[in-house]
Amino acid sequence: MKKFFKQSLKILLLAFLFGNLFASTNVLVFAQNKLILNQKQAIEIAESFVLINGYTEMPASRNAKLYLEEGENASDLKNILAARLKSIESKPIFALVEENNGDSFWIVRFLFTKEIVESDFELGREVRISLDGNKIWMNSNPVPVWEAKRFGDCTGEYEKTPKFLSNK
């Protein structure tokens, strides 16, 4: 009986420690064992992506495997990197989870360094990140950033849980 009690106590202790490990990482776990990024993590990934790929004030990292956008050709890398350099701000204006055609992903929007206005909206670029962080890509088209006024910017408190998950 003592042996059974000790084993049960060990199992409970391990379960408690394992549960606290996941709670302290601010990462959500789905039933399918997929890790879901929170807003802060998505922003950090997007900031790193635009920095490494040469969109900000820093030239592209020579050691990184560069992301090529739709229509870009690796044989024209010099011109591509010259066009990218200093094209967008290094800090995003906002980040949120978007659902499109049944797929959900983080969108993190950055303003152009030179103000571009179209139909009364300032334009920028959008980095998209799969919810688990395994896929990162740049939306090939400029996007309006008017939503920033509605959702707030990324300089304040980060959401710990994507809004679409918090109601479940």
LINKA-V416726 format. One record per residue. SS is DSSP state (hx for helix, st for strand, lp for the rest). PHI is phi in degrees with one decimal (none if undefined). D_FIRST is the distance of its C-alpha to the first C-alpha in whole Angstrom. Layout:
SS,PHI,D_FIRST
SS,PHI,D_FIRST
This chain:
lp,none,0
hx,-60.9,4
hx,-63.1,5
hx,-62.2,5
hx,-62.5,6
hx,-63.9,9
hx,-65.1,10
hx,-63.1,11
hx,-64.0,12
hx,-62.9,14
hx,-63.1,16
hx,-62.4,17
hx,-63.6,18
hx,-62.9,20
hx,-62.6,21
hx,-63.0,23
hx,-63.7,25
hx,-62.8,26
hx,-62.4,27
hx,-67.7,29
hx,-60.1,30
hx,-70.7,32
hx,-66.3,33
hx,-81.5,35
lp,-88.9,37
lp,58.0,39
lp,-112.7,39
st,-86.7,38
st,-121.8,36
lp,-80.1,37
lp,-61.6,35
lp,-83.5,36
lp,64.8,35
lp,-97.8,39
st,-81.1,39
st,-115.0,42
lp,-70.5,44
lp,-92.3,45
hx,-61.4,48
hx,-60.7,48
hx,-64.2,47
hx,-61.7,50
hx,-64.9,52
hx,-61.3,52
hx,-64.8,52
hx,-64.7,55
hx,-61.4,56
hx,-65.3,56
hx,-59.6,57
hx,-69.9,60
hx,-69.1,61
hx,-61.7,60
lp,-91.1,62
lp,78.9,65
lp,-83.9,66
lp,-99.9,66
lp,-71.3,68
lp,-97.5,66
lp,-63.3,67
lp,-58.0,65
lp,-69.1,62
lp,-70.6,64
lp,-87.9,60
lp,-90.5,59
lp,-79.9,59
lp,-74.8,61
lp,-83.5,61
lp,-105.4,64
lp,-77.1,65
lp,-54.6,67
lp,87.7,70
lp,-87.4,70
lp,-120.8,71
hx,-59.5,69
hx,-71.0,73
hx,-110.6,74
hx,-58.7,71
hx,-59.1,73
hx,-70.3,75
hx,-61.8,72
hx,-66.2,70
hx,-65.1,73
hx,-70.8,73
hx,-72.7,70
lp,-53.9,70
lp,61.1,70
lp,-83.9,70
st,-132.8,67
lp,-67.1,65
lp,-82.0,62
lp,-108.8,60
lp,-74.7,60
lp,-88.4,61
st,-167.2,58
st,-145.3,55
st,-156.7,53
st,-88.5,51
st,-119.4,54
st,-111.7,54
st,-142.8,56
lp,52.2,57
lp,83.3,53
st,-100.0,52
st,-116.6,51
st,-158.2,51
st,-79.7,52
st,-116.4,56
st,-125.6,57
st,-104.3,60
st,-121.1,63
st,-79.1,66
st,-65.9,69
lp,-70.1,71
lp,-101.4,74
lp,-58.5,74
lp,-123.4,75
st,-117.1,75
st,-138.9,76
lp,52.7,76
lp,66.7,75
st,-117.6,72
st,-75.0,71
st,-102.7,70
st,-155.8,67
st,-118.9,65
st,-128.0,61
st,-96.8,58
st,-112.5,56
st,-134.7,52
st,-60.0,50
lp,-59.4,47
lp,-91.5,44
lp,82.5,47
lp,-80.3,48
lp,-127.1,51
st,-132.8,54
st,-150.3,58
st,-101.2,61
lp,-64.5,62
lp,-72.6,66
lp,-105.6,68
lp,-61.5,68
st,-126.4,67
st,-70.7,68
lp,-112.5,65
lp,-61.0,66
hx,-59.3,63
hx,-57.5,62
hx,-67.4,64
hx,-81.1,62
hx,-98.4,58
lp,89.5,59
lp,-100.7,59
lp,-97.8,56
lp,-95.5,57
lp,-95.5,55
lp,-71.5,51
lp,-87.8,49
lp,-70.8,47
lp,-88.5,44
lp,-129.3,43
lp,-55.3,46
hx,-56.1,48
hx,-69.4,47
hx,-93.5,43
hx,-73.2,43
lp,-89.5,44
lp,-98.8,41
